[in-house]
């Protein structure tokens, strides 16, 4: 299809002929790439622009008004995509991973915060899977300020002597169900355990 007209390549590609699509790519890929690079985009961003431009053509192939001028259509689309990419880059300035912006005010890295959030979410999922009596007891014991066993006994109608053993059994079940949680650094793990145990 090297000698085929651009219009015939567009028509054949729209009809599903892979060789016609390859012919269009072979004919105009350099143009699309050079436009993206002329905007000063990195090779990775230029590759994204190229891919998006060809995707747009695939989406509109059967609606191109002047198939002979598909090169101009591709050039315009590549320019528009390049401008979009530059605007996105301006809205999201690059951040140096070594910079202080990756450290939270308490001195913990963002990774530690994310892991702690994952651990907390897993812990609450495990908590929700416990039996109703365990959930009621643990919620009562996690109240702030922490109630005395006598107060919990009055609230739940449990003998004071059974609260400690029941609490231990419920926490054991909770720990077993939360074993799949993402491991945390020691400092984060200890603070999360304190919250869970109450």
PyMOL commands that set and color helices and strands:
alter all, ss='L'
color gray80, all
select helices_A, chain A and resi 6-14+18-38+43-63+67-91+100-102+110-128+132-141+149-156+160-177+186-197
alter helices_A, ss='H'
color red, helices_A
deselect
rebuild
show_as cartoon
